[in-house]
Amino acid sequence: MARQASRVRRGFAARRHVVQFSGGIGSFAVAVRIARRYGTRNLTLLIADTRVEDDDLWRFADDTSRLLGVPLTRVADGRTPWEVFRDVRFLGNNRLAPCTRLLKQIPCREWMEQHADPSDTLVYVGIENTKRDRARIPAIARNWRPWLTRFPLCGKWEPVRTKEQLLEEARSLGVAPPRMYELGFAHNNCGGACVRAGQRQWRHLMQVLPERYDYAQRQEEELRQLLGEVSILRDRRGGESRPLPLSLLRQGEPPC
Ligand code: SF4
């Protein structure tokens, strides 16, 4: 039985293992687990550069690469989310964000098409084991087809770990976690200025990284000149939905 399990494991190790490495702590934890389980010979850390990531994301990614001895495989469309919104004439928001598809999914898929045979490759995604994140699994798996996906942090045998435990795991391996978590952000993506984020995160960005909020506000204003009454956020008080530009949020509208 033990010999059979070891044969199965050797068979898996010979496959290509692609970790969709976002620079977040979940994908770090997944990369470490896959490296421990199957070794690093066939391991790829695939990361998409949106050109607006926090600088410390790249420090964290480089530290992870050094820890595992696996180079980063960096893909990029070349545009920022703001440039995408101008090109597609649509400002992303929490219902529809074309930047995800154009800056992350498509460049990663293009790389996969050139380098990873679907019959011999597993894709690992570092979503954390929360009810909200688990609900995303079917859509993520669908988007990655024909490649097979695995979600190691949500596996049956993996104890549920909090984000703080995952951050501690990185520290214990000598890798300082991305500073965005210490700054109070739940995710380390697009420098905290994600168009899918809600009012709470944008207010937080205004407080802790004001220059980044200013930049996003200017970009949104330019897009409003181009596209009209659009905004990342909506004000839904009173049962009505109205645009809530970052300039108004700055003035304290709507009240917390
Ligand atoms: S993290 Fe947010 S802003 Fe960045 S690409 Fe994804 S949806 Fe767009």
py3Dmol code that shows the C-alpha trace and the ligand (Angstrom):
import py3Dmol

protein = """\
ATOM      1  CA  MET A   1       0.000   0.000   0.000  1.00  0.00           C
ATOM      2  CA  ALA A   2       2.819   2.380   1.026  1.00  0.00           C
ATOM      3  CA  ARG A   3       4.745   1.417  -2.141  1.00  0.00           C
ATOM      4  CA  GLN A   4       1.698   2.135  -4.292  1.00  0.00           C
ATOM      5  CA  ALA A   5       1.250   5.549  -2.643  1.00  0.00           C
ATOM      6  CA  SER A   6       4.889   6.359  -3.267  1.00  0.00           C
ATOM      7  CA  ARG A   7       4.532   5.327  -6.968  1.00  0.00           C
ATOM      8  CA  VAL A   8       1.490   7.574  -7.304  1.00  0.00           C
ATOM      9  CA  ARG A   9       3.418  10.430  -5.724  1.00  0.00           C
ATOM     10  CA  ARG A  10       6.359   9.895  -8.097  1.00  0.00           C
ATOM     11  CA  GLY A  11       3.941   9.956 -11.015  1.00  0.00           C
ATOM     12  CA  PHE A  12       2.503  13.249  -9.822  1.00  0.00           C
ATOM     13  CA  ALA A  13       5.982  14.686  -9.251  1.00  0.00           C
ATOM     14  CA  ALA A  14       6.800  14.113 -12.926  1.00  0.00           C
ATOM     15  CA  ARG A  15       3.905  16.345 -13.963  1.00  0.00           C
ATOM     16  CA  ARG A  16       4.196  20.061 -14.467  1.00  0.00           C
ATOM     17  CA  HIS A  17       2.939  21.958 -11.434  1.00  0.00           C
ATOM     18  CA  VAL A  18       1.984  25.567 -12.087  1.00  0.00           C
ATOM     19  CA  VAL A  19       1.250  27.725  -9.065  1.00  0.00           C
ATOM     20  CA  GLN A  20      -0.741  30.781  -9.991  1.00  0.00           C
ATOM     21  CA  PHE A  21       1.394  33.014  -7.818  1.00  0.00           C
ATOM     22  CA  SER A  22      -0.406  36.271  -7.127  1.00  0.00           C
ATOM     23  CA  GLY A  23       2.018  37.675  -4.576  1.00  0.00           C
ATOM     24  CA  GLY A  24      -0.562  36.999  -1.870  1.00  0.00           C
ATOM     25  CA  ILE A  25       0.021  34.886   1.196  1.00  0.00           C
ATOM     26  CA  GLY A  26      -2.323  32.119   0.009  1.00  0.00           C
ATOM     27  CA  SER A  27      -0.360  31.481  -3.159  1.00  0.00           C
ATOM     28  CA  PHE A  28       2.886  31.588  -1.143  1.00  0.00           C
ATOM     29  CA  ALA A  29       1.545  28.856   1.168  1.00  0.00           C
ATOM     30  CA  VAL A  30       0.478  26.777  -1.823  1.00  0.00           C
ATOM     31  CA  ALA A  31       3.872  27.116  -3.524  1.00  0.00           C
ATOM     32  CA  VAL A  32       5.598  25.940  -0.332  1.00  0.00           C
ATOM     33  CA  ARG A  33       3.284  22.930  -0.018  1.00  0.00           C
ATOM     34  CA  ILE A  34       3.699  21.868  -3.647  1.00  0.00           C
ATOM     35  CA  ALA A  35       7.488  22.250  -3.436  1.00  0.00           C
ATOM     36  CA  ARG A  36       7.546  20.062  -0.323  1.00  0.00           C
ATOM     37  CA  ARG A  37       5.263  17.457  -1.825  1.00  0.00           C
ATOM     38  CA  TYR A  38       6.579  17.118  -5.364  1.00  0.00           C
ATOM     39  CA  GLY A  39       9.914  18.945  -5.367  1.00  0.00           C
ATOM     40  CA  THR A  40      10.749  21.960  -7.484  1.00  0.00           C
ATOM     41  CA  ARG A  41      12.011  20.405 -10.717  1.00  0.00           C
ATOM     42  CA  ASN A  42       8.655  20.775 -12.477  1.00  0.00           C
ATOM     43  CA  LEU A  43       7.357  23.695 -10.454  1.00  0.00           C
ATOM     44  CA  THR A  44       6.464  27.023 -12.072  1.00  0.00           C
ATOM     45  CA  LEU A  45       5.576  30.203 -10.198  1.00  0.00           C
ATOM     46  CA  LEU A  46       3.405  32.031 -12.728  1.00  0.00           C
ATOM     47  CA  ILE A  47       2.750  35.673 -11.907  1.00  0.00           C
ATOM     48  CA  ALA A  48       0.974  38.380 -13.911  1.00  0.00           C
ATOM     49  CA  ASP A  49       2.302  41.925 -13.665  1.00  0.00           C
ATOM     50  CA  THR A  50      -0.443  44.581 -13.739  1.00  0.00           C
ATOM     51  CA  ARG A  51       2.172  47.359 -13.489  1.00  0.00           C
ATOM     52  CA  VAL A  52       0.411  48.857 -10.474  1.00  0.00           C
ATOM     53  CA  GLU A  53       1.471  46.335  -7.852  1.00  0.00           C
ATOM     54  CA  ASP A  54       2.979  47.512  -4.598  1.00  0.00           C
ATOM     55  CA  ASP A  55       6.788  47.461  -4.889  1.00  0.00           C
ATOM     56  CA  ASP A  56       6.923  45.197  -1.865  1.00  0.00           C
ATOM     57  CA  LEU A  57       4.940  42.553  -3.753  1.00  0.00           C
ATOM     58  CA  TRP A  58       7.977  42.096  -5.983  1.00  0.00           C
ATOM     59  CA  ARG A  59      10.297  41.926  -2.966  1.00  0.00           C
ATOM     60  CA  PHE A  60       8.042  39.193  -1.521  1.00  0.00           C
ATOM     61  CA  ALA A  61       7.876  37.365  -4.857  1.00  0.00           C
ATOM     62  CA  ASP A  62      11.684  37.484  -5.197  1.00  0.00           C
ATOM     63  CA  ASP A  63      12.115  36.224  -1.622  1.00  0.00           C
ATOM     64  CA  THR A  64       9.723  33.344  -2.352  1.00  0.00           C
ATOM     65  CA  SER A  65      11.583  32.530  -5.536  1.00  0.00           C
ATOM     66  CA  ARG A  66      14.893  32.451  -3.609  1.00  0.00           C
ATOM     67  CA  LEU A  67      13.407  30.338  -0.812  1.00  0.00           C
ATOM     68  CA  LEU A  68      12.171  27.689  -3.238  1.00  0.00           C
ATOM     69  CA  GLY A  69      14.960  28.004  -5.768  1.00  0.00           C
ATOM     70  CA  VAL A  70      12.378  28.507  -8.528  1.00  0.00           C
ATOM     71  CA  PRO A  71      12.573  31.553 -10.821  1.00  0.00           C
ATOM     72  CA  LEU A  72       9.473  33.665 -11.250  1.00  0.00           C
ATOM     73  CA  THR A  73       7.693  33.294 -14.557  1.00  0.00           C
ATOM     74  CA  ARG A  74       6.401  36.798 -15.089  1.00  0.00           C
ATOM     75  CA  VAL A  75       3.806  37.577 -17.754  1.00  0.00           C
ATOM     76  CA  ALA A  76       2.375  40.985 -18.593  1.00  0.00           C
ATOM     77  CA  ASP A  77      -0.103  42.517 -20.976  1.00  0.00           C
ATOM     78  CA  GLY A  78       1.895  45.741 -20.615  1.00  0.00           C
ATOM     79  CA  ARG A  79      -1.016  47.985 -19.652  1.00  0.00           C
ATOM     80  CA  THR A  80      -2.200  49.156 -16.245  1.00  0.00           C
ATOM     81  CA  PRO A  81      -5.849  48.676 -15.191  1.00  0.00           C
ATOM     82  CA  TRP A  82      -6.441  52.385 -15.925  1.00  0.00           C
ATOM     83  CA  GLU A  83      -5.094  52.021 -19.456  1.00  0.00           C
ATOM     84  CA  VAL A  84      -7.347  48.992 -19.933  1.00  0.00           C
ATOM     85  CA  PHE A  85     -10.397  50.986 -18.792  1.00  0.00           C
ATOM     86  CA  ARG A  86      -9.575  53.689 -21.335  1.00  0.00           C
ATOM     87  CA  ASP A  87      -9.071  51.166 -24.110  1.00  0.00           C
ATOM     88  CA  VAL A  88     -12.271  49.234 -23.461  1.00  0.00           C
ATOM     89  CA  ARG A  89     -14.163  52.421 -22.537  1.00  0.00           C
ATOM     90  CA  PHE A  90     -15.433  50.918 -19.295  1.00  0.00           C
ATOM     91  CA  LEU A  91     -14.466  51.697 -15.726  1.00  0.00           C
ATOM     92  CA  GLY A  92     -14.087  48.489 -13.709  1.00  0.00           C
ATOM     93  CA  ASN A  93     -16.045  48.019 -10.513  1.00  0.00           C
ATOM     94  CA  ASN A  94     -16.996  45.244  -8.123  1.00  0.00           C
ATOM     95  CA  ARG A  95     -19.513  43.779 -10.574  1.00  0.00           C
ATOM     96  CA  LEU A  96     -17.368  43.769 -13.684  1.00  0.00           C
ATOM     97  CA  ALA A  97     -13.608  44.220 -13.839  1.00  0.00           C
ATOM     98  CA  PRO A  98     -12.169  43.712 -17.351  1.00  0.00           C
ATOM     99  CA  CYS A  99      -8.677  44.295 -15.925  1.00  0.00           C
ATOM    100  CA  THR A 100      -8.692  40.835 -14.324  1.00  0.00           C
ATOM    101  CA  ARG A 101      -9.326  39.121 -17.619  1.00  0.00           C
ATOM    102  CA  LEU A 102      -7.043  41.276 -19.745  1.00  0.00           C
ATOM    103  CA  LEU A 103      -4.115  41.741 -17.364  1.00  0.00           C
ATOM    104  CA  LYS A 104      -4.125  38.434 -15.504  1.00  0.00           C
ATOM    105  CA  GLN A 105      -6.196  35.659 -17.053  1.00  0.00           C
ATOM    106  CA  ILE A 106      -5.300  36.175 -20.715  1.00  0.00           C
ATOM    107  CA  PRO A 107      -1.511  36.610 -20.260  1.00  0.00           C
ATOM    108  CA  CYS A 108      -1.427  33.558 -17.958  1.00  0.00           C
ATOM    109  CA  ARG A 109      -3.459  31.460 -20.381  1.00  0.00           C
ATOM    110  CA  GLU A 110      -1.252  32.514 -23.283  1.00  0.00           C
ATOM    111  CA  TRP A 111       1.787  31.339 -21.353  1.00  0.00           C
ATOM    112  CA  MET A 112       0.024  28.075 -20.459  1.00  0.00           C
ATOM    113  CA  GLU A 113      -0.935  27.458 -24.082  1.00  0.00           C
ATOM    114  CA  GLN A 114       2.695  27.755 -25.109  1.00  0.00           C
ATOM    115  CA  HIS A 115       4.304  25.860 -22.233  1.00  0.00           C
ATOM    116  CA  ALA A 116       1.898  23.573 -20.385  1.00  0.00           C
ATOM    117  CA  ASP A 117       0.236  20.531 -21.886  1.00  0.00           C
ATOM    118  CA  PRO A 118      -3.233  20.252 -20.249  1.00  0.00           C
ATOM    119  CA  SER A 119      -2.942  16.458 -20.119  1.00  0.00           C
ATOM    120  CA  ASP A 120       0.153  16.679 -17.969  1.00  0.00           C
ATOM    121  CA  THR A 121      -0.237  19.844 -15.923  1.00  0.00           C
ATOM    122  CA  LEU A 122      -1.929  20.829 -12.704  1.00  0.00           C
ATOM    123  CA  VAL A 123      -2.681  24.440 -11.834  1.00  0.00           C
ATOM    124  CA  TYR A 124      -2.694  25.400  -8.150  1.00  0.00           C
ATOM    125  CA  VAL A 125      -4.619  28.387  -6.851  1.00  0.00           C
ATOM    126  CA  GLY A 126      -4.052  29.821  -3.376  1.00  0.00           C
ATOM    127  CA  ILE A 127      -7.539  30.719  -2.345  1.00  0.00           C
ATOM    128  CA  GLU A 128      -7.954  30.581   1.408  1.00  0.00           C
ATOM    129  CA  ASN A 129     -10.289  28.249   3.247  1.00  0.00           C
ATOM    130  CA  THR A 130     -13.125  30.654   4.007  1.00  0.00           C
ATOM    131  CA  LYS A 131     -16.756  30.188   3.012  1.00  0.00           C
ATOM    132  CA  ARG A 132     -16.584  33.198   0.722  1.00  0.00           C
ATOM    133  CA  ASP A 133     -13.409  32.064  -1.038  1.00  0.00           C
ATOM    134  CA  ARG A 134     -14.546  28.439  -1.357  1.00  0.00           C
ATOM    135  CA  ALA A 135     -17.620  29.673  -3.219  1.00  0.00           C
ATOM    136  CA  ARG A 136     -15.269  30.955  -5.954  1.00  0.00           C
ATOM    137  CA  ILE A 137     -13.787  27.528  -6.675  1.00  0.00           C
ATOM    138  CA  PRO A 138     -16.230  26.369  -9.407  1.00  0.00           C
ATOM    139  CA  ALA A 139     -15.835  29.586 -11.423  1.00  0.00           C
ATOM    140  CA  ILE A 140     -12.036  29.562 -11.099  1.00  0.00           C
ATOM    141  CA  ALA A 141     -11.894  25.899 -12.141  1.00  0.00           C
ATOM    142  CA  ARG A 142     -14.139  26.652 -15.131  1.00  0.00           C
ATOM    143  CA  ASN A 143     -11.978  29.578 -16.222  1.00  0.00           C
ATOM    144  CA  TRP A 144      -8.846  27.444 -16.184  1.00  0.00           C
ATOM    145  CA  ARG A 145     -10.250  24.636 -18.337  1.00  0.00           C
ATOM    146  CA  PRO A 146      -8.865  22.590 -20.087  1.00  0.00           C
ATOM    147  CA  TRP A 147      -6.194  22.621 -17.342  1.00  0.00           C
ATOM    148  CA  LEU A 148      -7.065  20.871 -14.103  1.00  0.00           C
ATOM    149  CA  THR A 149      -7.037  23.021 -11.003  1.00  0.00           C
ATOM    150  CA  ARG A 150      -6.255  22.252  -7.378  1.00  0.00           C
ATOM    151  CA  PHE A 151      -6.923  24.365  -4.297  1.00  0.00           C
ATOM    152  CA  PRO A 152      -4.539  22.963  -1.686  1.00  0.00           C
ATOM    153  CA  LEU A 153      -5.528  25.291   1.169  1.00  0.00           C
ATOM    154  CA  CYS A 154      -9.125  24.068   0.876  1.00  0.00           C
ATOM    155  CA  GLY A 155      -8.188  20.392   0.698  1.00  0.00           C
ATOM    156  CA  LYS A 156      -9.765  17.785   2.949  1.00  0.00           C
ATOM    157  CA  TRP A 157      -6.488  17.010   4.701  1.00  0.00           C
ATOM    158  CA  GLU A 158      -5.285  20.563   5.162  1.00  0.00           C
ATOM    159  CA  PRO A 159      -6.215  22.073   8.531  1.00  0.00           C
ATOM    160  CA  VAL A 160      -8.074  25.365   8.161  1.00  0.00           C
ATOM    161  CA  ARG A 161      -5.556  28.142   8.698  1.00  0.00           C
ATOM    162  CA  THR A 162      -6.221  31.791   9.301  1.00  0.00           C
ATOM    163  CA  LYS A 163      -4.451  34.464   7.316  1.00  0.00           C
ATOM    164  CA  GLU A 164      -2.417  35.301  10.423  1.00  0.00           C
ATOM    165  CA  GLN A 165      -1.251  31.675  10.624  1.00  0.00           C
ATOM    166  CA  LEU A 166      -0.219  31.742   6.978  1.00  0.00           C
ATOM    167  CA  LEU A 167       1.672  34.998   7.542  1.00  0.00           C
ATOM    168  CA  GLU A 168       3.411  33.428  10.519  1.00  0.00           C
ATOM    169  CA  GLU A 169       4.334  30.443   8.359  1.00  0.00           C
ATOM    170  CA  ALA A 170       6.117  32.797   5.926  1.00  0.00           C
ATOM    171  CA  ARG A 171       7.974  34.515   8.785  1.00  0.00           C
ATOM    172  CA  SER A 172       9.065  31.160  10.187  1.00  0.00           C
ATOM    173  CA  LEU A 173      10.571  30.338   6.786  1.00  0.00           C
ATOM    174  CA  GLY A 174      12.508  33.606   6.805  1.00  0.00           C
ATOM    175  CA  VAL A 175      10.249  35.465   4.352  1.00  0.00           C
ATOM    176  CA  ALA A 176       8.772  38.760   5.550  1.00  0.00           C
ATOM    177  CA  PRO A 177       5.100  38.911   4.539  1.00  0.00           C
ATOM    178  CA  PRO A 178       4.001  41.568   2.041  1.00  0.00           C
ATOM    179  CA  ARG A 179       3.699  44.935   3.757  1.00  0.00           C
ATOM    180  CA  MET A 180       0.138  45.434   2.445  1.00  0.00           C
ATOM    181  CA  TYR A 181      -1.160  43.005   5.096  1.00  0.00           C
ATOM    182  CA  GLU A 182       0.609  44.923   7.842  1.00  0.00           C
ATOM    183  CA  LEU A 183      -0.922  48.091   6.447  1.00  0.00           C
ATOM    184  CA  GLY A 184      -4.344  46.534   7.040  1.00  0.00           C
ATOM    185  CA  PHE A 185      -5.303  45.306   3.559  1.00  0.00           C
ATOM    186  CA  ALA A 186      -6.946  41.917   3.137  1.00  0.00           C
ATOM    187  CA  HIS A 187      -5.223  41.322  -0.220  1.00  0.00           C
ATOM    188  CA  ASN A 188      -1.918  42.184  -1.800  1.00  0.00           C
ATOM    189  CA  ASN A 189      -3.118  43.150  -5.250  1.00  0.00           C
ATOM    190  CA  CYS A 190      -2.904  46.227  -7.430  1.00  0.00           C
ATOM    191  CA  GLY A 191      -1.335  48.167  -4.586  1.00  0.00           C
ATOM    192  CA  GLY A 192      -4.564  48.282  -2.569  1.00  0.00           C
ATOM    193  CA  ALA A 193      -6.337  50.256  -5.311  1.00  0.00           C
ATOM    194  CA  CYS A 194      -8.459  47.412  -6.617  1.00  0.00           C
ATOM    195  CA  VAL A 195     -11.630  48.433  -8.436  1.00  0.00           C
ATOM    196  CA  ARG A 196     -13.419  45.448  -6.915  1.00  0.00           C
ATOM    197  CA  ALA A 197     -12.831  46.768  -3.394  1.00  0.00           C
ATOM    198  CA  GLY A 198     -15.589  48.452  -1.428  1.00  0.00           C
ATOM    199  CA  GLN A 199     -15.839  51.850   0.239  1.00  0.00           C
ATOM    200  CA  ARG A 200     -14.136  50.612   3.401  1.00  0.00           C
ATOM    201  CA  GLN A 201     -10.954  49.650   1.559  1.00  0.00           C
ATOM    202  CA  TRP A 202     -10.885  52.869  -0.473  1.00  0.00           C
ATOM    203  CA  ARG A 203     -11.224  54.913   2.720  1.00  0.00           C
ATOM    204  CA  HIS A 204      -8.430  52.876   4.228  1.00  0.00           C
ATOM    205  CA  LEU A 205      -6.262  53.505   1.166  1.00  0.00           C
ATOM    206  CA  MET A 206      -6.924  57.239   1.529  1.00  0.00           C
ATOM    207  CA  GLN A 207      -5.644  57.111   5.097  1.00  0.00           C
ATOM    208  CA  VAL A 208      -2.614  54.873   4.798  1.00  0.00           C
ATOM    209  CA  LEU A 209      -1.429  55.469   1.211  1.00  0.00           C
ATOM    210  CA  PRO A 210      -2.880  58.897   0.349  1.00  0.00           C
ATOM    211  CA  GLU A 211      -0.705  59.445  -2.725  1.00  0.00           C
ATOM    212  CA  ARG A 212      -2.062  56.211  -4.214  1.00  0.00           C
ATOM    213  CA  TYR A 213      -5.627  57.304  -3.524  1.00  0.00           C
ATOM    214  CA  ASP A 214      -4.864  60.706  -5.149  1.00  0.00           C
ATOM    215  CA  TYR A 215      -3.559  58.936  -8.228  1.00  0.00           C
ATOM    216  CA  ALA A 216      -6.642  56.698  -8.454  1.00  0.00           C
ATOM    217  CA  GLN A 217      -8.900  59.722  -8.007  1.00  0.00           C
ATOM    218  CA  ARG A 218      -7.159  61.533 -10.869  1.00  0.00           C
ATOM    219  CA  GLN A 219      -7.444  58.483 -13.094  1.00  0.00           C
ATOM    220  CA  GLU A 220     -11.131  58.115 -12.278  1.00  0.00           C
ATOM    221  CA  GLU A 221     -11.727  61.810 -13.020  1.00  0.00           C
ATOM    222  CA  GLU A 222     -10.057  61.464 -16.430  1.00  0.00           C
ATOM    223  CA  LEU A 223     -12.262  58.453 -17.163  1.00  0.00           C
ATOM    224  CA  ARG A 224     -15.352  60.394 -16.117  1.00  0.00           C
ATOM    225  CA  GLN A 225     -14.395  63.100 -18.609  1.00  0.00           C
ATOM    226  CA  LEU A 226     -14.064  60.443 -21.272  1.00  0.00           C
ATOM    227  CA  LEU A 227     -17.055  58.234 -20.399  1.00  0.00           C
ATOM    228  CA  GLY A 228     -19.505  60.392 -18.457  1.00  0.00           C
ATOM    229  CA  GLU A 229     -21.128  59.614 -15.096  1.00  0.00           C
ATOM    230  CA  VAL A 230     -19.128  56.495 -14.256  1.00  0.00           C
ATOM    231  CA  SER A 231     -17.458  55.613 -10.970  1.00  0.00           C
ATOM    232  CA  ILE A 232     -15.758  52.702  -9.267  1.00  0.00           C
ATOM    233  CA  LEU A 233     -18.033  52.922  -6.229  1.00  0.00           C
ATOM    234  CA  ARG A 234     -21.785  53.350  -5.910  1.00  0.00           C
ATOM    235  CA  ASP A 235     -23.804  55.092  -3.240  1.00  0.00           C
ATOM    236  CA  ARG A 236     -26.780  52.864  -2.478  1.00  0.00           C
ATOM    237  CA  ARG A 237     -28.349  54.791   0.364  1.00  0.00           C
ATOM    238  CA  GLY A 238     -32.108  55.199   0.312  1.00  0.00           C
ATOM    239  CA  GLY A 239     -32.603  52.221  -1.987  1.00  0.00           C
ATOM    240  CA  GLU A 240     -31.154  54.094  -4.984  1.00  0.00           C
ATOM    241  CA  SER A 241     -27.857  53.457  -6.729  1.00  0.00           C
ATOM    242  CA  ARG A 242     -25.837  56.540  -7.672  1.00  0.00           C
ATOM    243  CA  PRO A 243     -22.230  56.962  -8.811  1.00  0.00           C
ATOM    244  CA  LEU A 244     -19.895  57.706  -5.912  1.00  0.00           C
ATOM    245  CA  PRO A 245     -16.665  59.115  -7.345  1.00  0.00           C
ATOM    246  CA  LEU A 246     -13.519  58.948  -5.209  1.00  0.00           C
ATOM    247  CA  SER A 247     -13.550  62.768  -5.006  1.00  0.00           C
ATOM    248  CA  LEU A 248     -16.901  62.590  -3.159  1.00  0.00           C
ATOM    249  CA  LEU A 249     -15.812  59.736  -0.937  1.00  0.00           C
ATOM    250  CA  ARG A 250     -12.875  61.927   0.068  1.00  0.00           C
ATOM    251  CA  GLN A 251     -15.285  64.611   1.212  1.00  0.00           C
ATOM    252  CA  GLY A 252     -16.928  62.120   3.538  1.00  0.00           C
ATOM    253  CA  GLU A 253     -19.838  61.106   1.323  1.00  0.00           C
ATOM    254  CA  PRO A 254     -21.618  58.938   2.175  1.00  0.00           C
ATOM    255  CA  PRO A 255     -21.194  58.967   5.960  1.00  0.00           C
ATOM    256  CA  CYS A 256     -19.469  55.944   7.463  1.00  0.00           C
TER     257      CYS A 256
END
"""
ligand_1 = """\
8
SF4
S -6.748 43.241 -8.473
Fe -8.531 44.543 -8.880
S -7.748 46.298 -10.080
Fe -6.199 44.674 -10.110
S -6.585 43.543 -11.991
Fe -7.705 42.491 -10.362
S -9.773 43.416 -10.363
Fe -8.416 44.752 -11.548
"""
view = py3Dmol.view(width=600, height=400)
view.addModel(protein, "pdb")
view.setStyle({"model": 0}, {"cartoon": {"style": "trace"}})
view.addModel(ligand_1, "xyz")
view.setStyle({"model": 1}, {"stick": {}})
view.zoomTo()
view.show()
